[in-house]
Amino acid sequence: MTDISTTKLAAFDPEDLEVLSAHLQDAVMRVGDIRWMKPEGKLALVANRYDHLSDDGTGKPAQRRLAGLQFSRVTRVSANRIRMQDKTAVLSLLAITFEPGQTPPEGAIVLTFAGGGTVRVEVECIEAAMADLGPAWAARARPQHGIDGNDGDGAA
């Protein structure tokens, strides 16, 4: 049976962003599913997030869910160690963090991916929202993270 319950979250400060990050850890997406809408000051992406809450140790398969993530009040976006022109390349999200700027509440939201790639989203302030976009499905694999700092494949 497919779970149709959904999660919706908003973030307006670094602590909220940590909760968002926890729900999106191990999400996988294609580079082409990341869009910066410069005139609107928004960055949006769609990802298959690993639902860590469904991984409860009971033996039933954990789940993945299609989720949308949007950052508002964006002033600049840059990528490091990610080939943004390769729209089919797959990324595995490890964390979302905030680096305060010189004049609060501005700063940068940093999306860190397996393999060392990052997307840096400079913002006037933290204003983010995540929502599941449909029912869950059984995950094919459980994400693996190496103890020595080498990340697993985050396969899905």
GIHUVEN-V495658 format. One record per residue. N is the residue number from 1. RES is the residue in three letters. SS is DSSP state (h for helix, s for strand, l for the rest). Layout:
BEGIN
N/RES/SS, N/RES/SS
END
This chain:
BEGIN
1/MET/l, 2/THR/l, 3/ASP/l, 4/ILE/l, 5/SER/l, 6/THR/l, 7/THR/l, 8/LYS/s, 9/LEU/s, 10/ALA/s, 11/ALA/s, 12/PHE/l, 13/ASP/l, 14/PRO/h, 15/GLU/h, 16/ASP/h, 17/LEU/h, 18/GLU/h, 19/VAL/h, 20/LEU/h, 21/SER/h, 22/ALA/h, 23/HIS/h, 24/LEU/h, 25/GLN/l, 26/ASP/l, 27/ALA/l, 28/VAL/s, 29/MET/s, 30/ARG/s, 31/VAL/h, 32/GLY/h, 33/ASP/h, 34/ILE/s, 35/ARG/s, 36/TRP/s, 37/MET/s, 38/LYS/h, 39/PRO/h, 40/GLU/h, 41/GLY/l, 42/LYS/s, 43/LEU/s, 44/ALA/s, 45/LEU/s, 46/VAL/s, 47/ALA/s, 48/ASN/s, 49/ARG/s, 50/TYR/s, 51/ASP/s, 52/HIS/h, 53/LEU/h, 54/SER/h, 55/ASP/l, 56/ASP/l, 57/GLY/l, 58/THR/l, 59/GLY/l, 60/LYS/l, 61/PRO/l, 62/ALA/l, 63/GLN/s, 64/ARG/s, 65/ARG/s, 66/LEU/s, 67/ALA/s, 68/GLY/s, 69/LEU/s, 70/GLN/s, 71/PHE/s, 72/SER/l, 73/ARG/l, 74/VAL/s, 75/THR/s, 76/ARG/s, 77/VAL/s, 78/SER/s, 79/ALA/s, 80/ASN/s, 81/ARG/l, 82/ILE/l, 83/ARG/l, 84/MET/l, 85/GLN/l, 86/ASP/l, 87/LYS/l, 88/THR/l, 89/ALA/l, 90/VAL/s, 91/LEU/s, 92/SER/s, 93/LEU/s, 94/LEU/s, 95/ALA/s, 96/ILE/s, 97/THR/s, 98/PHE/s, 99/GLU/s, 100/PRO/s, 101/GLY/l, 102/GLN/l, 103/THR/l, 104/PRO/l, 105/PRO/l, 106/GLU/l, 107/GLY/s, 108/ALA/s, 109/ILE/s, 110/VAL/s, 111/LEU/s, 112/THR/s, 113/PHE/s, 114/ALA/l, 115/GLY/l, 116/GLY/l, 117/GLY/l, 118/THR/s, 119/VAL/s, 120/ARG/s, 121/VAL/s, 122/GLU/s, 123/VAL/s, 124/GLU/l, 125/CYS/l, 126/ILE/l, 127/GLU/l, 128/ALA/s, 129/ALA/s, 130/MET/s, 131/ALA/s, 132/ASP/s, 133/LEU/l, 134/GLY/l, 135/PRO/l, 136/ALA/l, 137/TRP/s, 138/ALA/s, 139/ALA/l, 140/ARG/l, 141/ALA/l, 142/ARG/l, 143/PRO/l, 144/GLN/l, 145/HIS/s, 146/GLY/l, 147/ILE/l, 148/ASP/l, 149/GLY/l, 150/ASN/l, 151/ASP/s, 152/GLY/l, 153/ASP/l, 154/GLY/l, 155/ALA/l, 156/ALA/l
END
